[in-house]
Amino acid sequence: MTTTLITGANRGLGHEAARRLSTAGHDVWIGARDPERGRAAATALGARFVQLDVTDDRSVAAAADTLRREAGRVDVLINNAGISGGRVPVTDLTADHVRAVYETNVFGIVRVTQAFLPLLQAAEAAAVIDVTSGLGSFHQITETEWGRYGSVAYSSSKAAVTMLAVQYAHALPGIRFNAVDPGYTATDFNRREGTQTIQEGTDAIVRLALLGGDAPTGTLTDRDGTVPW
């Protein structure tokens, strides 16, 4: 059975991806900061829960130890946890604000990926899926109407997420690393204003997770295919 860990999976895109992959036969671990919400989500989906705060070294290390004991490997890691940081006017922006967004969106991915590398390397055909955003695409921001929706902290953090996937793919060819843009999906993240359903928003994530070791590597895609950078 495929062992899959999803960060930030107690709600939204992570929760829906967990539901779909559990239905597909994966042994899904829901990683969440809040134990009560995480356990409730796992129970509802027939998945397993591990407390995991991507901004906390000890929490991440403890989660890796738990999966090492209970599963022995991780076949698919989905780095889904992320925050928007809110819409702060550029004139009011501070380094601390940007740092807080990067702590979850960027450093959190590095922290989790590094901690789980031994478990990924223990799998026969491991895959890592980093959830990014079209708002981190230079093409989308400069060449389409989406440019007016970007923000300094969030957009730049998601550009970094995509580059992390590419650089890890180059450095570790034995593991498939890819970035996925869910698209503008109706979730609590955007006050349910998105134009896609939650299922549509997880299509690309689920597709790559089911491909596993047969997936490409070093790509940026959405549910329709390749996304220009």
FENDANOR-V381274 format. One record per run of one state. SS is the DSSP state (H for helix, E for strand, C for the rest). FROM is the first residue (numbers start at 1). TO is the last residue. If there is no record, write none. Layout:
ss = <SS,SS>
from = <FROM,FROM>
to = <TO,TO>
//
This chain:
ss = <C,E,C,H,C,E,C,H,C,E,C,H,C,E,C,H,C,H,C,H,C,E,C,H,C,H,C,H,C,H,C,E,C,E,C,H,C,E,C,H,C,E,C,E,C>
from = <1,3,8,12,24,27,33,35,46,48,52,57,71,76,80,90,93,95,106,107,122,127,133,134,137,138,144,145,150,152,172,176,182,185,186,188,191,196,197,198,215,219,223,225,227>
to = <2,7,11,23,26,32,34,45,47,51,56,70,75,79,89,92,94,105,106,121,126,132,133,136,137,143,144,149,151,171,175,181,184,185,187,190,195,196,197,214,218,222,224,226,229>
//
